[in-house]
Amino acid sequence: MVYFGEYLKDYLEYNKISQTEFALRLGVTQKHINEILNGKKRITLEMAGNIERLTGIPSNFIISVENVRAIEEELVKEYGSKENIYKLLKEEYALNDLKKSKWINFKDETNEYQLCIDILDFLKVKNFVAHNNLKDYVLFKKTGEDYNKLALWIARCDKLSTEQIVEEYNSSRFNELIFKLKEYSYQESYNVEEIQKLLNSYGIYFVCEKALPGTKVRGCFKVKGKTPAIYITSNYAAKDSLFFEIYHELGHCKSDYNMAQNKTIIDGDQEREKRADEFALNTMIEEKIWKEIIKDIEEETLLRISKENKIPMSFIVGRLAKNNIIDYKSKLYNKYKLI
């Protein structure tokens, strides 16, 4: 366990300054200095500032070393051995998956304490207790879901969102955004980067990022400051699934903006999720058009409806398959699922 006294000891030896002399220069007792050098006394912010003045060692470095030491002491107290700490990271914080994802630049993969610190820094929490306390801040189905993996994915999306340049959000432009998205979705070619730029231009963060293995999350909605943020997973094979999830989260933006200022919505209550689903379905295909579609599902008729209403064929065949009107293995679905 590293403490700042080790660095200070090296400094005094290199500069041939005795503990007694340094104590006098610092205005403290030799005993005080000896306790710092041997890690028996914590260094206050005031003391760090004074040491910086005498040695030139930055006080932020001193405090950083002492903070790391404090975290290590907490970990030892809470979990006991390094083996227990490593087990915690591997089983509860998906350490191996995190290494593969390269979301975190681990400073020392052989040091269990440093691994913990890197993960805590990534999650932006003081310790694992504080992280667990944030669980009530996230709306999700508790049964069968791994909160830690969800939190790591959200932290990853938060980080990626900070790289985006986003206009000021104005709810009065929401319908205009929906219109632009519907126009864009009708194009045969589409990509996530263009969708991101469009949402950014209307004041919404947008991140599409693969979740950690075993995580069932589809997407989430939150408000950062006053700016809405939509995060979705990047494992949507079909065009209609991608846009359904975007519209679903936009449904939360429309109806649950105030709640999302204090909660991250992954799965809200049944009423909110149903409302967001209905918003997505109706945005993709209006109800009156859907009634027209199910009257005649011949390919020629569907193509006509698609063209007249500027609805992607993938939206039509996707909803027909979801409602068991056609099969996902059918020629019709596989012909148009990406168009």
TIBALO-733960 format. One record per residue (C-alpha): residue number from 1; residue in three letters; x, y, z. Coordinates in nm, 2 decimals, decimal comma, padded with zeros to 4 digits. Layout:
% TIBALO-733960
   n res     c1     c2     c3
 NUM ALA      X      Y      Z
...
***
This chain:
% TIBALO-733960
   n res     c1     c2     c3
   1 MET  00,00  00,00  00,00
   2 VAL  00,16  00,32 -00,12
   3 TYR  00,15  00,64  00,10
   4 PHE  00,30  00,98  00,03
   5 GLY  00,56  00,95  00,31
   6 GLU  00,75  00,71  00,09
   7 TYR  00,79  00,98 -00,18
   8 LEU  00,88  01,24  00,08
   9 LYS  01,14  01,01  00,23
  10 ASP  01,31  00,98 -00,11
  11 TYR  01,30  01,35 -00,15
  12 LEU  01,47  01,42  00,18
  13 GLU  01,74  01,16  00,12
  14 TYR  01,81  01,28 -00,23
  15 ASN  01,84  01,64 -00,11
  16 LYS  02,03  01,54  00,21
  17 ILE  01,78  01,71  00,44
  18 SER  01,73  01,56  00,78
  19 GLN  01,39  01,49  00,94
  20 THR  01,48  01,74  01,21
  21 GLU  01,57  02,02  00,97
  22 PHE  01,26  01,95  00,76
  23 ALA  01,03  01,95  01,06
  24 LEU  01,18  02,29  01,17
  25 ARG  01,13  02,43  00,82
  26 LEU  00,77  02,30  00,82
  27 GLY  00,70  02,43  01,17
  28 VAL  00,60  02,09  01,31
  29 THR  00,76  01,84  01,55
  30 GLN  01,00  01,57  01,43
  31 LYS  00,75  01,31  01,56
  32 HIS  00,49  01,46  01,32
  33 ILE  00,73  01,43  01,02
  34 ASN  00,83  01,08  01,13
  35 GLU  00,47  00,97  01,14
  36 ILE  00,41  01,11  00,79
  37 LEU  00,72  00,94  00,65
  38 ASN  00,61  00,61  00,79
  39 GLY  00,25  00,64  00,69
  40 LYS  00,11  00,67  01,04
  41 LYS -00,05  01,01  00,99
  42 ARG -00,28  01,14  00,72
  43 ILE -00,18  01,46  00,54
  44 THR -00,42  01,75  00,55
  45 LEU -00,48  01,98  00,25
  46 GLU -00,31  02,26  00,45
  47 MET -00,01  02,04  00,52
  48 ALA  00,00  01,93  00,15
  49 GLY  00,02  02,30  00,05
  50 ASN  00,30  02,37  00,29
  51 ILE  00,50  02,07  00,17
  52 GLU  00,45  02,19 -00,19
  53 ARG  00,59  02,53 -00,10
  54 LEU  00,91  02,37  00,06
  55 THR  00,97  02,09 -00,19
  56 GLY  00,79  02,19 -00,52
  57 ILE  00,60  01,86 -00,51
  58 PRO  00,25  01,95 -00,63
  59 SER -00,01  01,94 -00,36
  60 ASN -00,26  01,78 -00,59
  61 PHE -00,02  01,49 -00,63
  62 ILE  00,02  01,46 -00,26
  63 ILE -00,36  01,46 -00,20
  64 SER -00,41  01,21 -00,49
  65 VAL -00,17  00,96 -00,33
  66 GLU -00,33  01,00  00,00
  67 ASN -00,68  00,95 -00,15
  68 VAL -00,57  00,63 -00,32
  69 ARG -00,43  00,51  00,01
  70 ALA -00,76  00,59  00,18
  71 ILE -00,95  00,39 -00,08
  72 GLU -00,71  00,09 -00,04
  73 GLU -00,76  00,10  00,34
  74 GLU -01,14  00,10  00,29
  75 LEU -01,12 -00,20  00,05
  76 VAL -00,91 -00,40  00,29
  77 LYS -01,15 -00,32  00,58
  78 GLU -01,46 -00,41  00,37
  79 TYR -01,33 -00,72  00,18
  80 GLY -01,03 -00,84  00,37
  81 SER -00,79 -01,00  00,12
  82 LYS -00,68 -00,92 -00,23
  83 GLU -00,83 -01,24 -00,34
  84 ASN -01,17 -01,13 -00,22
  85 ILE -01,13 -00,80 -00,39
  86 TYR -01,04 -00,97 -00,72
  87 LYS -01,34 -01,20 -00,68
  88 LEU -01,56 -00,89 -00,64
  89 LEU -01,43 -00,73 -00,95
  90 LYS -01,45 -01,05 -01,16
  91 GLU -01,80 -01,16 -01,05
  92 GLU -01,98 -00,84 -00,98
  93 TYR -01,81 -00,58 -01,20
  94 ALA -01,74 -00,80 -01,52
  95 LEU -01,37 -00,73 -01,50
  96 ASN -01,28 -00,97 -01,79
  97 ASP -01,55 -00,82 -02,01
  98 LEU -01,43 -00,47 -01,92
  99 LYS -01,08 -00,56 -02,02
 100 LYS -01,20 -00,69 -02,35
 101 SER -01,42 -00,39 -02,42
 102 LYS -01,13 -00,15 -02,35
 103 TRP -01,37  00,10 -02,20
 104 ILE -01,12  00,16 -01,92
 105 ASN -00,75  00,23 -01,95
 106 PHE -00,64  00,02 -01,66
 107 LYS -00,32  00,16 -01,51
 108 ASP -00,20 -00,17 -01,36
 109 GLU -00,39 -00,49 -01,43
 110 THR -00,18 -00,68 -01,17
 111 ASN -00,28 -00,45 -00,88
 112 GLU -00,63 -00,53 -00,74
 113 TYR -00,65 -00,20 -00,56
 114 GLN -00,57  00,00 -00,87
 115 LEU -00,82 -00,20 -01,07
 116 CYS -01,08 -00,10 -00,81
 117 ILE -00,98  00,26 -00,83
 118 ASP -00,99  00,26 -01,21
 119 ILE -01,35  00,12 -01,21
 120 LEU -01,46  00,36 -00,93
 121 ASP -01,32  00,65 -01,13
 122 PHE -01,50  00,53 -01,44
 123 LEU -01,83  00,50 -01,25
 124 LYS -01,75  00,84 -01,09
 125 VAL -01,83  00,73 -00,74
 126 LYS -01,63  00,75 -00,41
 127 ASN -01,66  00,37 -00,33
 128 PHE -01,87  00,07 -00,40
 129 VAL -02,11  00,15 -00,12
 130 ALA -02,18  00,49 -00,29
 131 HIS -02,22  00,31 -00,62
 132 ASN -02,48  00,07 -00,47
 133 ASN -02,67  00,36 -00,32
 134 LEU -02,72  00,50 -00,67
 135 LYS -02,93  00,19 -00,76
 136 ASP -03,25  00,38 -00,65
 137 TYR -03,16  00,65 -00,91
 138 VAL -03,20  00,40 -01,19
 139 LEU -03,54  00,27 -01,30
 140 PHE -03,50 -00,09 -01,42
 141 LYS -03,65 -00,43 -01,36
 142 LYS -03,47 -00,56 -01,06
 143 THR -03,53 -00,93 -01,13
 144 GLY -03,28 -01,08 -01,37
 145 GLU -03,10 -00,76 -01,44
 146 ASP -02,74 -00,68 -01,34
 147 TYR -02,73 -00,33 -01,20
 148 ASN -02,35 -00,32 -01,21
 149 LYS -02,33 -00,40 -01,58
 150 LEU -02,60 -00,15 -01,65
 151 ALA -02,42  00,12 -01,46
 152 LEU -02,09  00,04 -01,64
 153 TRP -02,27  00,07 -01,98
 154 ILE -02,44  00,40 -01,88
 155 ALA -02,10  00,53 -01,76
 156 ARG -01,95  00,44 -02,09
 157 CYS -02,23  00,62 -02,28
 158 ASP -02,20  00,92 -02,05
 159 LYS -01,83  00,94 -02,14
 160 LEU -01,90  00,92 -02,52
 161 SER -02,18  01,18 -02,49
 162 THR -01,93  01,44 -02,36
 163 GLU -01,75  01,43 -02,69
 164 GLN -02,07  01,55 -02,87
 165 ILE -02,15  01,91 -02,95
 166 VAL -02,52  01,96 -02,88
 167 GLU -02,75  02,25 -02,94
 168 GLU -02,98  02,38 -02,66
 169 TYR -03,28  02,16 -02,62
 170 ASN -03,62  02,32 -02,68
 171 SER -03,93  02,10 -02,64
 172 SER -04,12  02,32 -02,88
 173 ARG -03,91  02,17 -03,16
 174 PHE -03,98  01,81 -03,06
 175 ASN -04,24  01,75 -03,34
 176 GLU -04,00  01,91 -03,59
 177 LEU -03,74  01,66 -03,49
 178 ILE -03,98  01,37 -03,53
 179 PHE -04,07  01,49 -03,88
 180 LYS -03,69  01,51 -03,97
 181 LEU -03,63  01,16 -03,83
 182 LYS -03,92  01,01 -04,02
 183 GLU -03,79  01,17 -04,34
 184 TYR -03,44  01,03 -04,27
 185 SER -03,57  00,68 -04,19
 186 TYR -03,74  00,66 -04,54
 187 GLN -03,40  00,68 -04,71
 188 GLU -03,27  00,34 -04,81
 189 SER -02,92  00,41 -04,66
 190 TYR -02,88  00,52 -04,31
 191 ASN -02,62  00,52 -04,04
 192 VAL -02,59  00,59 -03,67
 193 GLU -02,35  00,88 -03,71
 194 GLU -02,61  01,08 -03,91
 195 ILE -02,88  01,00 -03,66
 196 GLN -02,66  01,13 -03,39
 197 LYS -02,59  01,45 -03,57
 198 LEU -02,96  01,51 -03,63
 199 LEU -03,05  01,45 -03,26
 200 ASN -02,75  01,67 -03,15
 201 SER -02,88  01,95 -03,37
 202 TYR -03,21  01,93 -03,17
 203 GLY -03,04  01,94 -02,83
 204 ILE -03,03  01,57 -02,75
 205 TYR -02,73  01,35 -02,67
 206 PHE -02,73  01,02 -02,86
 207 VAL -02,51  00,72 -02,81
 208 CYS -02,53  00,38 -02,97
 209 GLU -02,29  00,15 -02,78
 210 LYS -02,27 -00,23 -02,74
 211 ALA -02,35 -00,34 -02,39
 212 LEU -02,15 -00,58 -02,19
 213 PRO -02,23 -00,95 -02,25
 214 GLY -02,53 -01,08 -02,06
 215 THR -02,68 -00,73 -02,02
 216 LYS -03,05 -00,72 -02,14
 217 VAL -03,06 -00,35 -02,17
 218 ARG -03,21 -00,20 -02,50
 219 GLY -03,17  00,16 -02,42
 220 CYS -03,22  00,43 -02,16
 221 PHE -03,33  00,79 -02,12
 222 LYS -03,19  01,05 -01,88
 223 VAL -03,15  01,43 -01,86
 224 LYS -02,80  01,57 -01,81
 225 GLY -02,85  01,91 -01,66
 226 LYS -03,12  02,03 -01,90
 227 THR -03,01  01,82 -02,20
 228 PRO -03,19  01,50 -02,28
 229 ALA -02,97  01,19 -02,34
 230 ILE -03,07  00,88 -02,53
 231 TYR -02,85  00,58 -02,51
 232 ILE -02,92  00,26 -02,70
 233 THR -02,74 -00,07 -02,75
 234 SER -02,58 -00,13 -03,09
 235 ASN -02,70 -00,49 -03,15
 236 TYR -03,00 -00,41 -03,36
 237 ALA -02,98 -00,63 -03,67
 238 ALA -03,29 -00,48 -03,84
 239 LYS -03,37 -00,12 -03,93
 240 ASP -03,71 -00,12 -03,77
 241 SER -03,57 -00,24 -03,43
 242 LEU -03,32  00,04 -03,43
 243 PHE -03,57  00,31 -03,50
 244 PHE -03,83  00,16 -03,27
 245 GLU -03,59  00,19 -02,98
 246 ILE -03,50  00,55 -03,08
 247 TYR -03,86  00,65 -03,09
 248 HIS -03,93  00,46 -02,77
 249 GLU -03,67  00,67 -02,59
 250 LEU -03,80  00,98 -02,75
 251 GLY -04,14  00,89 -02,62
 252 HIS -03,98  00,90 -02,27
 253 CYS -03,83  01,24 -02,36
 254 LYS -04,18  01,37 -02,45
 255 SER -04,36  01,24 -02,15
 256 ASP -04,10  01,18 -01,88
 257 TYR -03,85  01,46 -01,92
 258 ASN -03,91  01,60 -01,56
 259 MET -03,88  01,25 -01,40
 260 ALA -03,56  01,19 -01,60
 261 GLN -03,39  01,49 -01,44
 262 ASN -03,37  01,28 -01,12
 263 LYS -03,39  00,92 -01,26
 264 THR -03,22  00,72 -01,53
 265 ILE -03,51  00,54 -01,71
 266 ILE -03,42  00,19 -01,84
 267 ASP -03,75  00,03 -01,76
 268 GLY -04,01  00,26 -01,61
 269 ASP -04,34  00,15 -01,46
 270 GLN -04,58 -00,04 -01,69
 271 GLU -04,78  00,26 -01,78
 272 ARG -04,47  00,46 -01,89
 273 GLU -04,33  00,18 -02,09
 274 LYS -04,66  00,11 -02,26
 275 ARG -04,69  00,48 -02,35
 276 ALA -04,34  00,49 -02,49
 277 ASP -04,41  00,18 -02,69
 278 GLU -04,73  00,32 -02,83
 279 PHE -04,55  00,65 -02,92
 280 ALA -04,29  00,45 -03,11
 281 LEU -04,53  00,23 -03,30
 282 ASN -04,76  00,52 -03,39
 283 THR -04,46  00,73 -03,50
 284 MET -04,34  00,46 -03,73
 285 ILE -04,68  00,37 -03,87
 286 GLU -04,99  00,58 -03,78
 287 GLU -05,28  00,37 -03,66
 288 LYS -05,51  00,45 -03,95
 289 ILE -05,24  00,34 -04,20
 290 TRP -05,17  00,02 -03,99
 291 LYS -05,54 -00,07 -04,02
 292 GLU -05,51 -00,03 -04,40
 293 ILE -05,20 -00,25 -04,41
 294 ILE -05,35 -00,55 -04,23
 295 LYS -05,65 -00,55 -04,47
 296 ASP -05,42 -00,66 -04,75
 297 ILE -05,07 -00,79 -04,70
 298 GLU -04,99 -00,86 -05,06
 299 GLU -04,64 -00,73 -05,15
 300 GLU -04,77 -00,50 -05,42
 301 THR -05,02 -00,34 -05,18
 302 LEU -04,76 -00,29 -04,91
 303 LEU -04,51 -00,13 -05,16
 304 ARG -04,79  00,11 -05,26
 305 ILE -04,87  00,21 -04,90
 306 SER -04,50  00,24 -04,83
 307 LYS -04,44  00,48 -05,12
 308 GLU -04,76  00,69 -05,07
 309 ASN -04,69  00,74 -04,69
 310 LYS -04,31  00,74 -04,70
 311 ILE -04,29  00,45 -04,46
 312 PRO -03,99  00,22 -04,49
 313 MET -04,09 -00,13 -04,59
 314 SER -03,88 -00,26 -04,30
 315 PHE -04,12 -00,09 -04,06
 316 ILE -04,42 -00,25 -04,23
 317 VAL -04,28 -00,61 -04,25
 318 GLY -04,12 -00,57 -03,90
 319 ARG -04,45 -00,49 -03,74
 320 LEU -04,63 -00,76 -03,94
 321 ALA -04,38 -01,01 -03,81
 322 LYS -04,40 -00,88 -03,45
 323 ASN -04,77 -00,92 -03,46
 324 ASN -04,74 -01,28 -03,60
 325 ILE -04,92 -01,18 -03,92
 326 ILE -04,61 -01,30 -04,12
 327 ASP -04,32 -01,51 -04,01
 328 TYR -03,97 -01,38 -03,94
 329 LYS -03,84 -01,65 -04,17
 330 SER -04,07 -01,55 -04,45
 331 LYS -03,94 -01,43 -04,79
 332 LEU -04,13 -01,10 -04,75
 333 TYR -03,98 -01,02 -04,42
 334 ASN -03,62 -01,10 -04,51
 335 LYS -03,65 -00,92 -04,84
 336 TYR -03,74 -00,59 -04,68
 337 LYS -03,61 -00,60 -04,32
 338 LEU -03,32 -00,36 -04,39
 339 ILE -03,50 -00,14 -04,64
***
